[in-house]
């Protein structure tokens, strides 16, 4: 009854976003046409539709989310161009507008300024927020943030100038043309299956990050926040379901604590693969790997995080030897907070003497499970990025904090 009252209330107040309601009706109607056409298309078309799930998904996860919204890694122009194409096939609005709304979401999560505020209910967080006009607080928050980095990106602005016609073509018609000229499939059935049905599924997979991953799952890193660790969402959204970690450390390119052997994360594999050939896609896990002095960029801070303070001590020494700034957390030098595990509310002192090991018992106890040990973080102030793709150290990752990119 509450849902009915909410719908009636929005209607009386004139809050319905009628263009989006009409468009979403079209999206789901054409997806049903795809369901009806499933048995009439060839296996090649079915495989093509399946492959377009991770292809278009990477345009969201590796592209507009981890690259353009959070700037958690740097990409060569060839990678950015490819991700813009993938993102256009995903057709979830322009990169510019998606990144704008997502930065607002992180800065004002679960408040009236959050575009898909989960406190307003599962359906609202999933897709209801698109069907009504934005809250004035959301509009104001979007105007207050700086998006100069997006405006300076040629691929972002190219897509924005052609919005929505370019993305509509790439999403619906391109899959049909590929199937028609590639293996002789009938054009419209291919459009409905590889275009419309695939598109609708990927839309809902992405929306599950805002809904299911804010309602269901564990909260090992930030127990007080809504975002949760949700393996099901990670499968659907190719690695985006480790959401409690992501909201705690939004600038980590992996968006998850553990490696792909422990946490399903194809997006991380894709970014790692792009970094491997040496195409200057900066792998943030490798920021401190270079023995030589790193190349400079705008003033930034880096947080390194690990479960072993000895490794962080070595890391701090390496940072100091490279002449890249002091070690600290914004307060006393060498102090990091412990998050997760059984010692989530305690503090750990990272030795001010480089490389000094802290007693394990002071860090939350022993345990065979990796999650039984607390996660120690230490900020490496003013460390600047390097164009390398070597491993950082076993089990250690670093994330860039750039003050020009809002988020929390």
C-alpha positions in Angstrom: 0.0 0.0 0.0 2.9 2.3 0.7 4.2 1.8 -2.9 0.8 2.7 -4.3 0.6 5.8 -2.2 4.1 6.8 -3.3 3.1 6.5 -7.0 -0.1 8.4 -6.5 1.8 11.1 -4.6 4.4 11.5 -7.3 1.7 11.7 -9.9 -0.2 14.4 -8.0 3.0 16.4 -7.4 4.0 16.2 -11.1 7.2 14.3 -10.3 7.0 11.7 -13.0 9.8 11.8 -15.6 7.5 11.0 -18.5 10.2 10.8 -21.3 12.2 8.2 -19.2 9.0 6.2 -18.4 8.2 6.0 -22.1 11.7 5.0 -22.9 11.8 2.3 -20.2 8.5 1.0 -21.5 10.1 0.7 -25.0 13.3 -1.0 -23.5 11.3 -3.7 -21.7 8.9 -4.2 -24.6 11.7 -4.7 -27.1 13.4 -7.1 -24.6 10.2 -9.2 -24.6 10.5 -9.3 -28.4 14.0 -10.6 -27.9 12.7 -13.3 -25.6 10.2 -14.3 -28.3 12.9 -14.4 -30.9 15.3 -16.6 -28.9 14.4 -19.8 -30.5 14.3 -18.4 -34.0 17.9 -17.1 -34.2 21.1 -19.1 -34.9 23.6 -20.2 -32.2 26.0 -17.6 -33.6 23.6 -14.8 -32.7 23.0 -16.3 -29.2 26.8 -16.4 -28.7 27.1 -12.9 -30.0 24.4 -11.7 -27.5 26.2 -13.5 -24.7 29.6 -11.9 -25.6 28.1 -8.5 -25.7 27.2 -8.9 -22.0 30.9 -8.6 -20.8 31.8 -6.3 -23.7 29.2 -3.7 -22.9 29.7 -4.4 -19.2 33.3 -3.4 -19.4 32.2 -0.1 -20.9 30.5 0.5 -17.6 32.8 -1.2 -15.0 36.3 -0.5 -16.4 35.2 2.5 -18.4 32.7 5.0 -17.0 33.0 3.6 -13.4 36.6 2.9 -12.5 38.3 5.1 -15.1 36.1 8.1 -15.7 34.1 8.4 -12.5 36.9 7.5 -10.0 40.0 7.9 -12.1 41.4 4.9 -10.3 43.8 4.2 -13.1 45.2 6.0 -16.2 44.6 4.7 -19.7 46.3 5.1 -23.0 44.2 6.8 -25.6 43.6 3.4 -27.4 42.1 1.9 -24.2 40.0 5.0 -23.6 38.7 4.9 -27.1 37.9 1.2 -26.9 36.1 1.7 -23.6 34.1 4.6 -25.0 32.9 2.2 -27.8 32.0 -0.5 -25.2 30.2 2.1 -23.1 28.2 3.2 -26.1 27.1 -0.4 -26.7 26.0 -0.4 -23.0 23.9 2.7 -23.6 23.4 3.8 -20.0 23.5 7.5 -20.8 26.6 9.5 -21.8 29.9 8.9 -19.9 29.7 12.5 -18.7 26.3 12.3 -17.2 26.9 8.8 -15.7 30.2 9.9 -14.1 28.5 13.1 -12.8 25.7 11.2 -11.1 28.1 8.5 -9.7 30.5 11.1 -8.1 27.4 12.7 -6.5 26.4 9.2 -5.3 29.7 8.6 -3.5 29.9 12.1 -2.0 26.4 12.0 -0.7 25.6 8.3 -0.4 22.2 7.5 1.2 21.2 11.1 1.6 18.7 13.2 -0.2 21.5 14.3 -2.5 22.2 10.7 -3.6 20.6 10.1 -7.0 19.6 6.5 -6.1 19.3 6.8 -2.3 18.8 3.3 -1.0 17.0 4.5 2.1 14.0 5.2 -0.2 13.6 1.5 -0.9 14.9 -1.3 -3.1 12.9 -0.4 -6.2 13.8 3.2 -6.0 17.5 2.4 -5.7 17.2 -0.1 -8.6 15.3 1.9 -11.2 12.7 4.0 -9.6 15.1 7.0 -9.3 15.1 7.2 -13.1 11.3 7.4 -13.4 10.8 10.5 -11.3 12.4 13.9 -11.4 15.6 14.4 -9.5 15.5 15.7 -6.0 16.7 19.4 -5.9 19.5 18.3 -3.5 20.8 16.0 -6.2 20.7 18.7 -8.8 22.6 21.1 -6.5 25.2 18.6 -5.6 25.9 17.9 -9.2 26.4 21.6 -9.9 28.8 21.9 -7.0 31.3 19.3 -8.2 34.2 19.9 -10.7 34.0 17.9 -13.9 36.9 19.6 -15.8 38.7 16.3 -16.2 35.7 14.9 -18.1 35.4 18.0 -20.3 39.1 17.7 -21.2 38.7 14.2 -22.4 38.0 14.1 -26.2 36.4 10.7 -26.1 33.9 11.7 -23.4 33.0 14.9 -25.2 32.7 13.2 -28.6 30.1 10.8 -27.1 28.3 13.6 -25.2 27.9 15.6 -28.4 26.3 12.7 -30.2 24.1 11.7 -27.3 21.7 9.8 -27.5 21.8 8.9 -31.2 25.3 7.3 -31.3 24.7 5.1 -28.3 21.2 4.1 -29.5 22.8 3.0 -32.8 25.7 1.1 -31.1 23.3 -0.6 -28.6 20.4 -1.7 -30.8 21.4 -1.6 -34.5 25.1 -2.4 -34.6 24.6 -5.9 -33.1 22.0 -6.6 -35.8 24.3 -5.4 -38.6 27.2 -7.6 -37.3 24.9 -10.6 -37.2 23.4 -9.9 -40.6 26.7 -9.4 -42.4 28.7 -11.7 -40.3 26.8 -15.0 -40.6 23.6 -14.2 -42.5 21.2 -13.7 -39.6 17.9 -11.9 -40.1 18.4 -8.3 -39.1 15.4 -7.6 -36.8 15.5 -10.9 -34.8 19.2 -10.2 -34.2 18.4 -6.6 -33.0 15.8 -7.9 -30.6 18.1 -10.6 -29.1 21.7 -9.3 -29.3 20.5 -5.7 -29.0 17.4 -5.2 -27.0 17.3 -8.3 -24.7 21.0 -8.2 -24.0 20.7 -4.4 -23.3 17.8 -4.9 -20.9 19.7 -7.6 -19.0 22.9 -5.6 -18.6 20.8 -2.6 -17.5 19.4 -4.6 -14.6 22.7 -6.1 -13.8 24.1 -2.6 -13.4 21.1 -1.5 -11.4 21.7 -4.4 -9.0 24.9 -2.7 -7.8 22.7 0.2 -6.6 20.0 -2.0 -5.1 21.0 -5.5 -4.2 24.5 -4.6 -3.3 23.2 -1.9 -1.0 20.7 -4.2 0.7 22.1 -7.7 0.8 25.6 -9.0 1.8 28.4 -8.6 4.4 29.9 -5.4 5.7 33.5 -6.3 6.7 35.1 -2.9 6.0 32.5 -0.4 7.0 29.8 -2.0 9.1 27.8 1.3 9.4 27.4 1.8 5.6 24.7 0.4 3.3 27.0 -1.0 0.5 27.7 -4.7 1.0 29.9 -7.5 -0.4 27.5 -9.3 -2.8 29.0 -12.2 -4.8 25.8 -12.6 -6.9 26.0 -9.0 -8.1 29.7 -9.5 -8.8 28.9 -12.2 -11.3 26.1 -10.2 -13.0 28.1 -7.0 -13.1 31.5 -8.6 -13.8 33.2 -7.7 -10.6 31.2 -4.7 -9.2 29.6 -6.5 -6.3 32.4 -6.1 -3.7 30.6 -2.9 -2.8 31.5 -2.4 0.9 35.2 -2.4 -0.1 34.5 -0.1 -3.0 32.7 2.5 -0.9 35.5 2.4 1.7 38.2 2.7 -0.9 36.6 4.1 -4.1 39.9 4.9 -5.8 41.1 1.3 -5.8 41.1 0.2 -9.5 40.2 -3.4 -8.5 37.1 -2.4 -6.4 37.8 -5.5 -4.3 40.4 -6.4 -1.6 41.4 -9.9 -2.8 42.7 -11.3 -6.1 40.6 -12.8 -8.8 41.2 -16.3 -7.4 39.2 -15.3 -4.3 36.8 -12.7 -5.6 35.2 -12.8 -9.1 36.4 -9.7 -10.8 36.8 -9.9 -14.6 37.1 -6.1 -14.8 40.3 -6.2 -12.7 41.7 -8.9 -15.1 40.9 -6.6 -18.1 42.7 -3.6 -16.5 45.7 -5.8 -15.6 45.8 -7.1 -19.1 45.7 -3.6 -20.6 48.6 -2.6 -18.3 50.7 -5.6 -19.2 51.7 -4.7 -22.8 53.2 -1.4 -21.6 50.7 0.9 -23.2 51.0 3.4 -20.3 47.8 2.3 -18.7 48.9 3.0 -15.1 48.2 0.1 -12.8 47.7 1.7 -9.4 48.8 -1.5 -7.7 52.2 -0.7 -9.2 52.6 2.9 -8.1 55.5 2.1 -5.7 57.1 -0.6 -7.8 59.7 1.6 -9.7 63.1 1.8 -8.1 63.8 5.0 -10.0 62.2 8.3 -9.2 58.7 8.3 -10.6 57.3 10.7 -13.2 55.4 13.7 -11.8 51.8 14.6 -12.1 49.3 16.8 -10.1 49.8 16.7 -6.3 48.1 13.6 -4.9 48.2 11.3 -2.0 48.4 7.5 -2.0 47.1 5.1 0.6 48.8 1.7 0.7 46.9 -1.1 2.4 47.9 -4.5 3.6 47.5 -7.0 6.5 51.2 -7.1 7.3 52.8 -4.0 8.8 56.3 -5.2 7.9 55.5 -5.0 4.3 54.1 -1.5 4.8 57.3 -0.5 6.6 59.4 -1.6 3.6 57.0 0.3 1.4 57.3 3.4 3.4 61.1 3.1 3.2 60.9 2.7 -0.5 58.7 5.7 -0.8 61.1 7.9 1.3 64.1 6.7 -0.7 62.4 7.7 -3.9 62.1 11.2 -2.6 58.3 11.2 -2.9 57.2 12.8 0.4 56.5 12.0 4.0 54.7 9.0 5.4 51.6 9.7 7.5 47.8 9.7 7.7 47.2 13.4 7.9 48.0 13.3 11.6 51.0 11.7 13.2 53.5 10.4 10.7 53.3 6.6 10.4 49.8 6.1 11.8 47.3 4.0 9.9 43.8 2.9 10.9 42.9 -0.8 11.1 39.7 -1.7 9.3 37.9 -5.0 8.9 38.6 -8.3 10.8 38.1 -8.5 14.5 40.0 -5.3 15.2 37.9 -2.9 13.2 37.6 -0.3 15.9 41.3 -0.3 16.9 44.3 1.7 15.7 47.6 0.3 14.6 50.9 2.2 14.8 53.0 1.8 11.7 56.5 2.1 13.0 58.1 5.5 12.4 61.4 3.7 11.9 61.4 2.4 8.4 60.6 -1.3 8.2 60.1 -1.9 11.9 57.7 -4.8 12.5 54.8 -4.5 14.8 53.8 -7.5 17.1 51.1 -9.5 15.4 49.1 -9.7 18.6 48.6 -6.0 18.7 46.9 -6.1 15.3 43.9 -8.1 16.2 45.0 -11.7 16.9 46.0 -14.7 14.8 43.9 -16.8 12.4 44.2 -19.0 9.4 41.7 -17.1 7.4 43.0 -14.0 5.6 39.9 -12.1 6.8 40.9 -12.8 10.4 43.7 -10.3 10.2 43.0 -6.6 10.3 43.8 -4.5 7.3 46.4 -1.9 8.0 46.5 1.3 6.0 49.1 4.0 5.8 49.1 7.1 3.7 52.2 7.9 1.6 51.8 11.6 1.2 52.5 13.3 -2.1 53.6 10.2 -3.9 53.1 10.7 -7.6 52.2 8.1 -10.2 54.5 6.1 -12.4 54.0 4.6 -15.8 54.9 1.0 -14.9 53.0 -2.3 -14.6 55.2 -4.3 -12.3 53.8 -5.9 -9.2 53.9 -3.7 -6.1 54.7 -6.3 -3.5 52.9 -9.6 -2.7 49.6 -8.8 -1.2 50.0 -5.0 -1.1 48.0 -2.5 -3.1 48.1 1.3 -3.3 45.3 3.6 -4.3 45.5 7.2 -5.5 43.6 9.9 -3.8 43.2 12.9 -6.1 41.6 16.0 -4.5 40.2 17.1 -7.8 37.9 14.1 -8.1 35.2 14.2 -5.4 34.2 11.0 -3.6 34.4 9.3 -0.3 
